Amino acid sequence: MTTRKFAIAKQLGGKRVITNKGEEVGRLSDIKIEERSGELDTFLVEPSEDSKFAQKLPRNEEEFIAIPFKAIFAVSDVIVVDENLIK
């Protein structure tokens, strides 16, 4: 039997987001969910002003970095994203 772990979305807000190579990206601001399927779609991250890596990433009209859910590598004390899937 497969065990699933769930995190309450409210607990994720404000968590640090880093890449799998240790680069700072920013802090989680919001999560977009696909309405029809209910699946997670995109994590919206407020970029860190001190991060040269984050400054290179494209931003949406609200100035957030949109990270596709498929790029999320791990969620614990920080959210780890696959650097190659967010460029």
C-alpha positions in Angstrom: 0.0 0.0 0.0 1.3 3.4 -0.9 1.5 6.0 1.8 0.8 9.6 0.9 1.9 12.7 2.8 -0.2 15.8 2.7 0.7 19.3 3.7 -1.9 21.9 4.4 -1.5 24.7 1.9 -1.6 27.3 4.6 1.5 25.7 6.1 3.4 26.1 2.8 2.9 29.8 2.4 6.1 31.8 3.0 8.4 28.8 2.9 11.8 29.3 1.3 12.2 28.0 -2.2 15.7 26.8 -3.3 17.0 24.8 -6.2 18.4 21.3 -6.0 21.8 23.0 -6.4 21.3 25.2 -3.4 20.5 28.5 -5.2 18.0 30.7 -3.4 14.8 31.5 -5.4 12.5 33.2 -3.0 9.4 32.5 -0.9 6.2 30.7 -1.8 3.4 33.2 -2.2 0.6 31.2 -3.8 -0.3 27.9 -5.5 -2.4 27.6 -8.6 -4.7 24.5 -8.9 -6.2 23.1 -12.1 -9.9 23.6 -11.5 -11.2 20.6 -13.5 -8.8 18.0 -12.2 -8.0 19.5 -8.8 -4.3 18.9 -9.4 -1.5 21.3 -8.4 -0.4 23.4 -11.4 2.0 26.2 -10.5 3.8 27.5 -7.5 4.0 31.3 -7.5 7.2 32.5 -5.8 8.1 36.0 -4.6 11.7 36.3 -5.8 14.5 37.0 -3.4 16.1 40.4 -4.1 19.5 39.1 -3.1 19.5 36.1 -5.5 21.3 36.4 -8.8 19.7 33.2 -9.9 16.1 34.5 -9.2 16.8 37.7 -11.0 17.5 35.7 -14.2 14.1 33.9 -14.1 11.0 35.2 -16.0 8.2 36.7 -14.0 4.5 37.0 -14.6 2.5 40.2 -14.6 2.4 40.3 -10.8 6.2 39.9 -10.6 6.1 36.4 -9.3 8.2 33.5 -10.6 5.9 30.8 -11.9 7.3 27.3 -11.1 5.5 24.4 -12.7 4.5 21.7 -10.2 6.5 19.1 -12.1 9.7 21.0 -11.1 9.0 20.6 -7.3 11.6 18.1 -6.1 10.8 18.0 -2.3 8.8 19.9 0.3 9.9 19.9 4.0 11.4 22.9 5.9 12.1 24.4 2.4 10.7 23.7 -1.0 13.3 22.3 -3.4 12.8 22.7 -7.1 14.7 21.1 -10.0 16.8 24.0 -11.5 16.7 22.5 -15.0 12.9 22.6 -15.1 12.4 26.2 -14.2 14.7 28.0 -16.6 
